Amino acid sequence: MKPYISAKVVSQRETVGGHFLIVLKVPASFRGSSPGQFVMVRMPNTDTPFLSRPFSIYSVYSQDKETFLEILYKVAGRGTAVFSGLRKGNVLNVLGPLGKGFDVPPQCDKIVLIAGGVGIAPLSFLAQRCEKDHNGPEIICYAGAGNLESLVGIDRIEGMCSAVKISTDDGSWGYRGTVTELFSRDMDLYVNNGSRLYSCGPDPMLRRLQELVEGRPVVCQVSLEERMACGIGACQGCVVKVRSGGAGKGLPRVCKEGPVFDICEVEFGEDNG
């Protein structure tokens, strides 16, 4: 088992309402992180309710021989509210990188990203790596949120994509409706031509995306958002239902066999969302 390491906060800022970007100084071993992997983070020496929490890796980069980890997150409760109060020089305990990341074949001409809310974080890391490691495939992103104030990470991902298409539920920016509705209008452009789809977002969004792609000649991988206690598969607290013949036997763990799965293997239902 990997040990938790101490990671110093380099900076933290609010990007849009209730969403924060924190930068941590981490060991050089994090340079091997893969898009789709995650870290477990906890506050040291505290009695607050902020126990270990999973966060997708937004980016890992090197500068002046140092290594930095970025986490993009939304304040969703008391624990993450405490987390958002951290400032430069504070120290966190970090375990990672963990889990199975996205699989991108060496020869891939077009990558389509479908992001819901803060689910844009691992997809941005994927776009960054594809620009660097996969001979520049065309990258198209569909990003959605409830409203303009909740759209996060758009500026960064626009710099890595040939097109970014936006939806908001209330129509305050871009297409009025869900991101899956927006994607469905273009879906025929991406089937049966070697395109690869990658997605992350709330389970209802992923469930609808599964309905759209099922039975179509296209590969779609999805990173599941799930509550976790340990992050290493020991507690069995993040199991997910899969269809017969899917990834793993029985109930695979999101932290160990995932968080990335073929979207058609996942049995979305009451237990998963």
C-alpha positions as a Markdown table, in Angstrom:
| # | Residue | x | y | z |
|---|---|---|---|---|
| 1 | Met | 0.0 | 0.0 | 0.0 |
| 2 | Lys | 1.2 | 3.5 | -0.8 |
| 3 | Pro | 1.7 | 5.8 | 2.1 |
| 4 | Tyr | 0.1 | 9.2 | 2.4 |
| 5 | Ile | 2.6 | 12.0 | 1.7 |
| 6 | Ser | 2.6 | 15.5 | 2.9 |
| 7 | Ala | 1.8 | 18.1 | 0.2 |
| 8 | Lys | 2.2 | 21.8 | 0.7 |
| 9 | Val | -0.5 | 24.2 | -0.6 |
| 10 | Val | 1.1 | 26.5 | -3.2 |
| 11 | Ser | -2.0 | 28.4 | -4.0 |
| 12 | Gln | -5.8 | 28.3 | -3.9 |
| 13 | Arg | -8.4 | 30.5 | -5.6 |
| 14 | Glu | -12.1 | 30.5 | -6.4 |
| 15 | Thr | -12.6 | 30.1 | -10.1 |
| 16 | Val | -16.4 | 30.5 | -10.3 |
| 17 | Gly | -19.0 | 30.5 | -7.6 |
| 18 | Gly | -18.4 | 27.6 | -5.2 |
| 19 | His | -15.6 | 26.1 | -7.3 |
| 20 | Phe | -12.0 | 26.2 | -6.3 |
| 21 | Leu | -8.6 | 25.4 | -7.9 |
| 22 | Ile | -5.9 | 24.3 | -5.5 |
| 23 | Val | -2.3 | 23.7 | -6.4 |
| 24 | Leu | -0.1 | 21.3 | -4.3 |
| 25 | Lys | 3.6 | 20.7 | -4.3 |
| 26 | Val | 4.0 | 16.9 | -4.6 |
| 27 | Pro | 6.9 | 14.3 | -5.1 |
| 28 | Ala | 8.2 | 13.7 | -8.6 |
| 29 | Ser | 6.5 | 10.3 | -8.6 |
| 30 | Phe | 3.2 | 12.1 | -9.5 |
| 31 | Arg | 4.6 | 12.9 | -13.0 |
| 32 | Gly | 3.5 | 9.3 | -13.9 |
| 33 | Ser | -0.2 | 10.1 | -13.2 |
| 34 | Ser | -2.6 | 9.1 | -15.9 |
| 35 | Pro | -5.7 | 11.1 | -16.9 |
| 36 | Gly | -8.7 | 9.6 | -15.1 |
| 37 | Gln | -6.8 | 8.7 | -12.0 |
| 38 | Phe | -7.5 | 10.4 | -8.6 |
| 39 | Val | -6.0 | 11.2 | -5.3 |
| 40 | Met | -7.3 | 10.7 | -1.7 |
| 41 | Val | -6.8 | 13.9 | 0.4 |
| 42 | Arg | -7.2 | 14.4 | 4.1 |
| 43 | Met | -6.5 | 17.2 | 6.6 |
| 44 | Pro | -3.7 | 16.3 | 9.1 |
| 45 | Asn | -4.1 | 16.5 | 12.8 |
| 46 | Thr | -7.7 | 17.7 | 12.8 |
| 47 | Asp | -11.0 | 16.8 | 14.4 |
| 48 | Thr | -13.1 | 18.3 | 11.6 |
| 49 | Pro | -15.4 | 16.0 | 9.6 |
| 50 | Phe | -13.0 | 16.3 | 6.7 |
| 51 | Leu | -11.8 | 12.7 | 6.5 |
| 52 | Ser | -10.2 | 11.3 | 3.3 |
| 53 | Arg | -11.9 | 12.5 | 0.1 |
| 54 | Pro | -11.4 | 11.5 | -3.5 |
| 55 | Phe | -10.6 | 14.2 | -6.1 |
| 56 | Ser | -9.9 | 13.8 | -9.8 |
| 57 | Ile | -6.5 | 14.9 | -11.0 |
| 58 | Tyr | -6.9 | 18.1 | -12.9 |
| 59 | Ser | -3.3 | 18.4 | -14.0 |
| 60 | Val | 0.2 | 17.4 | -13.0 |
| 61 | Tyr | 3.1 | 19.6 | -14.2 |
| 62 | Ser | 6.7 | 20.3 | -13.5 |
| 63 | Gln | 8.4 | 23.7 | -13.0 |
| 64 | Asp | 11.9 | 24.5 | -11.9 |
| 65 | Lys | 12.5 | 20.8 | -11.1 |
| 66 | Glu | 9.5 | 20.7 | -8.8 |
| 67 | Thr | 6.2 | 18.8 | -9.4 |
| 68 | Phe | 2.7 | 20.3 | -8.8 |
| 69 | Leu | -0.7 | 18.7 | -8.6 |
| 70 | Glu | -3.9 | 20.7 | -9.5 |
| 71 | Ile | -7.3 | 19.8 | -8.1 |
| 72 | Leu | -10.5 | 21.4 | -9.4 |
| 73 | Tyr | -13.4 | 20.9 | -7.1 |
| 74 | Lys | -16.8 | 22.1 | -6.0 |
| 75 | Val | -17.8 | 22.9 | -2.4 |
| 76 | Ala | -20.5 | 20.3 | -1.7 |
| 77 | Gly | -20.6 | 20.0 | 2.1 |
| 78 | Arg | -18.9 | 20.9 | 5.4 |
| 79 | Gly | -15.7 | 19.0 | 4.6 |
| 80 | Thr | -15.0 | 20.6 | 1.2 |
| 81 | Ala | -15.9 | 24.0 | 2.8 |
| 82 | Val | -13.1 | 23.5 | 5.3 |
| 83 | Phe | -10.8 | 22.4 | 2.4 |
| 84 | Ser | -11.6 | 25.6 | 0.5 |
| 85 | Gly | -10.3 | 27.7 | 3.4 |
| 86 | Leu | -6.7 | 26.4 | 3.0 |
| 87 | Arg | -4.1 | 28.9 | 2.0 |
| 88 | Lys | -0.5 | 28.9 | 0.8 |
| 89 | Gly | 1.8 | 27.1 | 3.2 |
| 90 | Asn | -0.9 | 24.8 | 4.7 |
| 91 | Val | -0.2 | 21.1 | 4.5 |
| 92 | Leu | -2.4 | 18.2 | 3.3 |
| 93 | Asn | -2.0 | 14.4 | 3.4 |
| 94 | Val | -2.3 | 13.0 | -0.1 |
| 95 | Leu | -2.5 | 9.4 | -1.3 |
| 96 | Gly | -2.1 | 8.7 | -5.0 |
| 97 | Pro | -2.2 | 8.6 | -7.9 |
| 98 | Leu | -4.9 | 5.9 | -7.6 |
| 99 | Gly | -7.2 | 3.9 | -9.9 |
| 100 | Lys | -7.3 | 3.1 | -13.6 |
| 101 | Gly | -7.2 | 5.9 | -16.0 |
| 102 | Phe | -8.5 | 6.5 | -19.5 |
| 103 | Asp | -7.3 | 4.3 | -22.4 |
| 104 | Val | -6.4 | 6.2 | -25.5 |
| 105 | Pro | -5.0 | 4.1 | -28.5 |
| 106 | Pro | -1.8 | 5.4 | -30.1 |
| 107 | Gln | -3.7 | 5.9 | -33.4 |
| 108 | Cys | -6.8 | 8.0 | -32.6 |
| 109 | Asp | -7.8 | 10.8 | -35.0 |
| 110 | Lys | -10.7 | 12.3 | -33.0 |
| 111 | Ile | -11.4 | 12.5 | -29.3 |
| 112 | Val | -14.8 | 13.7 | -28.0 |
| 113 | Leu | -15.1 | 14.9 | -24.4 |
| 114 | Ile | -18.5 | 15.2 | -22.7 |
| 115 | Ala | -18.3 | 16.9 | -19.4 |
| 116 | Gly | -20.9 | 17.7 | -16.8 |
| 117 | Gly | -20.0 | 20.3 | -14.2 |
| 118 | Val | -16.7 | 19.7 | -12.4 |
| 119 | Gly | -16.5 | 16.4 | -14.4 |
| 120 | Ile | -14.5 | 18.6 | -16.8 |
| 121 | Ala | -11.4 | 18.1 | -14.5 |
| 122 | Pro | -10.2 | 14.6 | -15.6 |
| 123 | Leu | -11.2 | 15.4 | -19.2 |
| 124 | Ser | -9.0 | 18.5 | -19.2 |
| 125 | Phe | -6.1 | 16.4 | -18.0 |
| 126 | Leu | -6.8 | 13.9 | -20.8 |
| 127 | Ala | -6.9 | 16.7 | -23.4 |
| 128 | Gln | -3.6 | 18.0 | -22.1 |
| 129 | Arg | -1.9 | 14.6 | -22.4 |
| 130 | Cys | -3.4 | 13.8 | -25.8 |
| 131 | Glu | -1.9 | 17.1 | -27.2 |
| 132 | Lys | 1.5 | 16.0 | -25.9 |
| 133 | Asp | 1.5 | 12.2 | -26.3 |
| 134 | His | -0.8 | 11.2 | -29.2 |
| 135 | Asn | 0.3 | 13.2 | -32.2 |
| 136 | Gly | -2.3 | 15.8 | -31.9 |
| 137 | Pro | -5.7 | 14.2 | -32.4 |
| 138 | Glu | -8.6 | 16.5 | -33.0 |
| 139 | Ile | -10.3 | 17.2 | -29.7 |
| 140 | Ile | -13.9 | 18.3 | -29.4 |
| 141 | Cys | -15.5 | 19.1 | -26.0 |
| 142 | Tyr | -19.1 | 19.3 | -25.0 |
| 143 | Ala | -19.4 | 21.0 | -21.6 |
| 144 | Gly | -22.6 | 21.5 | -19.6 |
| 145 | Ala | -23.8 | 23.0 | -16.3 |
| 146 | Gly | -26.9 | 24.3 | -14.7 |
| 147 | Asn | -26.2 | 27.9 | -15.5 |
| 148 | Leu | -23.5 | 30.3 | -16.5 |
| 149 | Glu | -22.3 | 30.8 | -13.0 |
| 150 | Ser | -21.6 | 27.1 | -12.6 |
| 151 | Leu | -19.6 | 26.6 | -15.8 |
| 152 | Val | -16.0 | 25.8 | -14.7 |
| 153 | Gly | -12.8 | 25.1 | -16.5 |
| 154 | Ile | -13.9 | 26.4 | -19.9 |
| 155 | Asp | -11.0 | 28.8 | -20.5 |
| 156 | Arg | -8.4 | 26.1 | -20.1 |
| 157 | Ile | -10.0 | 23.4 | -22.2 |
| 158 | Glu | -10.7 | 25.9 | -25.0 |
| 159 | Gly | -7.0 | 26.2 | -25.5 |
| 160 | Met | -6.7 | 22.5 | -26.2 |
| 161 | Cys | -9.7 | 21.8 | -28.4 |
| 162 | Ser | -10.7 | 22.6 | -31.9 |
| 163 | Ala | -14.2 | 23.2 | -30.7 |
| 164 | Val | -15.9 | 23.6 | -27.3 |
| 165 | Lys | -19.7 | 23.4 | -27.3 |
| 166 | Ile | -21.5 | 24.8 | -24.3 |
| 167 | Ser | -24.9 | 24.0 | -22.8 |
| 168 | Thr | -26.7 | 25.3 | -19.7 |
| 169 | Asp | -30.0 | 24.1 | -18.3 |
| 170 | Asp | -31.3 | 27.6 | -18.2 |
| 171 | Gly | -29.9 | 28.8 | -21.4 |
| 172 | Ser | -27.7 | 31.5 | -19.8 |
| 173 | Trp | -24.8 | 30.4 | -22.0 |
| 174 | Gly | -24.9 | 28.4 | -25.2 |
| 175 | Tyr | -27.5 | 25.7 | -25.9 |
| 176 | Arg | -30.5 | 25.7 | -23.6 |
| 177 | Gly | -30.7 | 22.2 | -22.2 |
| 178 | Thr | -28.5 | 19.4 | -21.0 |
| 179 | Val | -25.1 | 18.5 | -22.4 |
| 180 | Thr | -26.3 | 15.1 | -23.5 |
| 181 | Glu | -29.1 | 16.8 | -25.5 |
| 182 | Leu | -26.5 | 19.0 | -27.2 |
| 183 | Phe | -24.2 | 16.0 | -27.9 |
| 184 | Ser | -27.1 | 14.0 | -29.3 |
| 185 | Arg | -27.5 | 16.6 | -32.1 |
| 186 | Asp | -24.0 | 15.8 | -33.4 |
| 187 | Met | -23.6 | 12.1 | -32.4 |
| 188 | Asp | -23.8 | 10.8 | -35.9 |
| 189 | Leu | -20.6 | 12.6 | -36.7 |
| 190 | Tyr | -18.7 | 10.4 | -34.3 |
| 191 | Val | -20.0 | 6.9 | -34.9 |
| 192 | Asn | -18.3 | 4.3 | -37.1 |
| 193 | Asn | -15.3 | 6.5 | -37.9 |
| 194 | Gly | -12.8 | 5.7 | -35.2 |
| 195 | Ser | -13.7 | 8.5 | -32.8 |
| 196 | Arg | -13.4 | 7.8 | -29.1 |
| 197 | Leu | -15.8 | 9.3 | -26.5 |
| 198 | Tyr | -14.7 | 10.2 | -22.9 |
| 199 | Ser | -17.1 | 11.5 | -20.3 |
| 200 | Cys | -17.3 | 12.4 | -16.6 |
| 201 | Gly | -20.3 | 14.0 | -14.8 |
| 202 | Pro | -23.3 | 13.2 | -12.6 |
| 203 | Asp | -24.8 | 9.7 | -12.9 |
| 204 | Pro | -28.1 | 10.9 | -14.5 |
| 205 | Met | -26.0 | 12.5 | -17.3 |
| 206 | Leu | -24.0 | 9.3 | -17.8 |
| 207 | Arg | -27.1 | 7.2 | -17.7 |
| 208 | Arg | -28.6 | 9.3 | -20.6 |
| 209 | Leu | -25.3 | 9.1 | -22.5 |
| 210 | Gln | -25.3 | 5.4 | -22.2 |
| 211 | Glu | -28.8 | 5.3 | -23.7 |
| 212 | Leu | -27.5 | 7.4 | -26.6 |
| 213 | Val | -24.5 | 5.3 | -27.5 |
| 214 | Glu | -25.7 | 1.8 | -26.7 |
| 215 | Gly | -25.7 | -0.4 | -29.8 |
| 216 | Arg | -23.9 | 2.2 | -31.8 |
| 217 | Pro | -20.4 | 1.5 | -33.3 |
| 218 | Val | -18.5 | 3.8 | -31.0 |
| 219 | Val | -16.3 | 3.4 | -27.9 |
| 220 | Cys | -17.2 | 5.5 | -24.9 |
| 221 | Gln | -15.2 | 5.4 | -21.6 |
| 222 | Val | -16.6 | 7.1 | -18.5 |
| 223 | Ser | -15.0 | 8.2 | -15.2 |
| 224 | Leu | -17.5 | 7.6 | -12.4 |
| 225 | Glu | -17.9 | 10.0 | -9.5 |
| 226 | Glu | -18.3 | 8.0 | -6.3 |
| 227 | Arg | -18.0 | 8.5 | -2.5 |
| 228 | Met | -14.9 | 6.6 | -1.2 |
| 229 | Ala | -13.6 | 5.9 | 2.3 |
| 230 | Cys | -10.2 | 4.3 | 1.7 |
| 231 | Gly | -9.4 | 4.7 | -2.1 |
| 232 | Ile | -7.5 | 1.4 | -2.2 |
| 233 | Gly | -10.3 | -1.2 | -2.4 |
| 234 | Ala | -10.1 | -2.4 | 1.2 |
| 235 | Cys | -13.4 | -1.1 | 2.5 |
| 236 | Gln | -15.7 | -2.1 | -0.4 |
| 237 | Gly | -17.6 | 1.1 | 0.0 |
| 238 | Cys | -17.5 | 2.2 | -3.7 |
| 239 | Val | -18.7 | -0.9 | -5.5 |
| 240 | Val | -20.6 | -0.4 | -8.7 |
| 241 | Lys | -23.0 | -2.8 | -10.5 |
| 242 | Val | -21.9 | -4.0 | -13.9 |
| 243 | Arg | -23.6 | -6.0 | -16.6 |
| 244 | Ser | -22.8 | -9.6 | -17.1 |
| 245 | Gly | -19.4 | -9.9 | -18.8 |
| 246 | Gly | -18.4 | -6.4 | -17.7 |
| 247 | Ala | -15.3 | -5.2 | -16.0 |
| 248 | Gly | -14.4 | -7.5 | -13.1 |
| 249 | Lys | -16.5 | -10.1 | -11.4 |
| 250 | Gly | -19.3 | -9.4 | -9.0 |
| 251 | Leu | -19.2 | -5.8 | -7.8 |
| 252 | Pro | -16.1 | -4.0 | -9.0 |
| 253 | Arg | -14.7 | -1.2 | -6.9 |
| 254 | Val | -14.7 | 2.3 | -8.4 |
| 255 | Cys | -11.4 | 3.0 | -6.6 |
| 256 | Lys | -9.6 | -0.1 | -7.8 |
| 257 | Glu | -11.1 | -1.5 | -11.0 |
| 258 | Gly | -12.2 | 2.1 | -12.0 |
| 259 | Pro | -12.9 | 4.9 | -11.8 |
| 260 | Val | -12.8 | 4.5 | -15.6 |
| 261 | Phe | -15.2 | 2.0 | -17.2 |
| 262 | Asp | -16.7 | 1.3 | -20.6 |
| 263 | Ile | -20.0 | 3.1 | -20.3 |
| 264 | Cys | -21.9 | 0.1 | -21.7 |
| 265 | Glu | -20.6 | -2.1 | -18.9 |
| 266 | Val | -22.1 | 0.0 | -16.1 |
| 267 | Glu | -25.5 | -0.9 | -14.6 |
| 268 | Phe | -26.8 | 2.5 | -13.8 |
| 269 | Gly | -29.6 | 2.5 | -11.4 |
| 270 | Glu | -30.8 | 3.5 | -7.9 |
| 271 | Asp | -27.6 | 2.2 | -6.3 |
| 272 | Asn | -25.3 | 4.1 | -8.7 |
| 273 | Gly | -27.1 | 7.5 | -8.7 |
